[in-house]
Amino acid sequence: MTTTQDAPASAGSTDLTARQEQAANTIFRGLSTTAALLILITLAAVATFLLAEAWPALTDASGELAAKVSWIKPDDGESLIQIAGFLIYGTVLISAMALLIATPLSIGIALFISHYAPRRLASGLGYLIDLLAAIPSVVYGLWGAIVLIPVLQPFYQWLADYLGWIPLFAPAEDGTVSATGRVALSASIVLAIMVIPIITAVTREVFLQTPKLHEEAALAMGATRWEMVRMAVFPFGRSGMIGATMLGLGRALGETMAVFMILSSGLTYSLQILNAANHNTIASYIASQFPEANSQGVSALIALGLALFVITLLVNMLARWIVSRRAEFSGAN
Amino acid sequence: MKIATRTGAVAAAAVLSIALAACSASNEDPTPSDTSSETPTEDAMELSGTLNGAGASSQESAMEAWRAGFQSTYADVTVNYDPVGSGGGRTQFLDGATSFAGSDSLMDAEEYELAVARCDGDSGAVHLPMYISPIAVIFNLEGVDSINMDADTIAAIFNGEITSWDDAAIASQNEGVSLPSTAITIVHRADESGTTKNFTDYLAKASSNWGHDASGDWAGAAGESGNGTSALVQIVQDTDGAIGYADASRAGDLGTVALKVGEEYVPFSAEAAAAVVDASPLAEGANGENDLAYELDRTTTASGAYPLVLVSYHILCQQYDDEAERDLVTSFLKYVASAEGQEQAASAAGSSPISAGLSSQITAILDEIAAA
C-alpha cells in the first residue's frame, strides 16, 4: 500500500526536480558564458580604444605632433618612439629589480607559512600578508616618499662609496648619489613591498598542495626538512612559483602611483639606479603628463599606454607558456 | 537610564529641528527685499541656472572662493569648474562643452580659428587676465631667508653649472649673507605645468645662458623632480640645500630669491606681481583690443616689478547664442574681476589682485559681450 501511494508522488517530484535542474543548468550556463564573454569584450574594447586613440600619434608623419606636444622634442633626441624606448627600458628595469627583491622574500615567507610555522602563527601571518595587498598604492607611495626614502638615502651613499665599481651602484661624477633618494632603486624597493603579498599568496597555496605522500616519502627516506622541501615541494610548485612571479611582474609593470610619487624622473638608458633623473616608467609618465595634455598629447600618451598593454600581454603569454610547458607538475592538478 | 538618555536625545533633536525650521523660515522672508535693496541691477534676481567652466588647475583654489562668493549673492546659480588643466579646459570650451575656460597659456592661431566657429557671430573668443600669481624661487638653507640673484645666476644653477651655495656668483650678489658650502640640489616639476612654462619663459628671456626655449615640460637634464607643486615643495623642505620653484603662496617657511630687476633686487609681493602685468604689452595676434592676452615682459626694468609671475586667463566668447548663458558668464566674471572677487582669491589662494585699472577695463569689456 505504501509503495503504490509513494510511487506517483516520487515520480512527480523527480519530474519536477529534473525540469528545475534543467532550467537551472541552462540559466547557470548562460550566466557563466556571459561572464566569460564580457571579459573578452572588455579586453577587445580596451585594445580597440588604445589603437583608435593612439592612431593619430602613431601615423603622424608631418611632424605635427612635435609642434603641438611640448614634451616631444625630436631635436633633443626625444621623439615619441625614442621616449617610448626610454620608458620601456625604465619600466622593465624597475620592475625586474622589484622582482629580484620580492621573489626570494616571498618564497621564503610562503615556505615558512606552509611548512615551518606553527599552525596558529601561520594563519595569522597569512592574514597579515593578505592585508598588505589591500593597502592602496597611493599610501605606499606617500609612505615611501616621506618615510622610507630619507632612511634609505645614507645607505645609498654607502653603497656608492663601497660598491660604486658595480655599474648599477655607480655614483655621479662628483662621487655623490641623489641627495633626496628619489631614485630607481627606491621605486623598486617600494614596488617589491607591493608585489610580495601577491607572490606570497599564490606560492603559499601551491606549496600547501604538495601531495602529503611525496613529503612523507622524502622524510621516510631520511631527508631533513630542507631536503624534503627541495625534493618534494619545489619541483611540485615550480610552475606555480613562476606563475606567481609573473603575476607580480604584471602588477609591478602597471603600478602608477607609487612610482609617480617616489621617482625623480628622467629619460636615459642609464644603468645607475642611485642617481636621480635617469629613469621613468610608462604608467608614471602618462600620469604626470596627462593633466596638461592637449588632444595630440593625449593621443601620444595613449600610444605609450598601448606599448605598456603589449608588454603586459607578452609577459602574461610568457607566463602561460611556462606554466603549460610544465603542466604535469602544476599545482592545479 | 539608557532609555531615559535616548528619550532625552530624541527630544533634543526634535527641539533642534523645530528651532532650525523656525530659523530658516524667519530667514526666508526678509532675504529677497534685502538683496533687492542692496543690488540695484534689475537682472540680479532673475539670474539662475548652471554655469560650467573648466581649465587650469592653478586657479582651482581661487575658483572655490569665487564660486562661494558668487553663489552667496546669486543662490540660484550653480557654478561648476573642472580643473582638468589648461589644454583640456580650452578643448572643452572650444568643443562647446563649457561656457568659459581657465587657461595659463594663450590660445594659438588654430585655437583662435576654432573659437570663431564655436562662438556665435564671427568675433571669436577673448582672454581676460583674472588670476596673477607670483612664482617664488624657493630654497632650503638653514638660517637664510632671502638671497639676491640675477637671472643668469638662476639659469646657471638650474643648468647644473653652479653646484654649491658658496659659489662666487651667488656670494658676490649677497654681501653680508653667510652662505654654507652645501651642495645645491635642483628640484623641478616632473609633469607639464604652467608654473614650469612661466619659469622657463623667464629664464629664456631674462638670462643669457639658459639655452632652452620656454616650455611647460622641463627642458634641463639635471636634478630631482616632483609631480605637482605639493611634491616639489615637500622635496625642497626635506632636502638641505635644495632649490626649486613654486607658486609663491606655497613657499611657506622656505627661503625665497629676490630677482634682479634693473639695478635693484625685488622680492615677490602682490603689488610687484601686478605691476609687471600692467607694464607688459599685449601679445601679437590678439583678437582685437578686447583680447587682453599679455606678452609678459620678463626683462622689464620698471621699478618694483616682479617679472616671474604666472598669469591665468579666463577665455570666453565675444558673443553667445544664448542670452541666459551670456548673463551667467558676464556676471560671474564681473564678480571675479571685482575688487571683492580679487580679494577673495588673494586670501584663499595667495594670488596677487589685479590692479584697479585692469579691473575696470575688464568690466568694460564684459559689458560689451553680446548675445544673439
Interface residues (C-beta under 8 A of the other chain):
Chain A: S70 W71 K73 D76 A145 I146 P150 D174 T176 S178 A179 T180 R182 F260 M261 S264 S265 G266 A276 A277 N280 A287 S288 Q289 P291 E292 A293 N294 S295 G297
Chain B: S57 V84 G85 S86 G87 G88 R90 T91 T163 A183 T185 V187 A190 D191 E192 S193 G194 K197 S215 G216 D217 A219 A221 A222 G223 E224 S225 G226 N227 A231 Q234 I235 D238 T239 D240 G241 A242
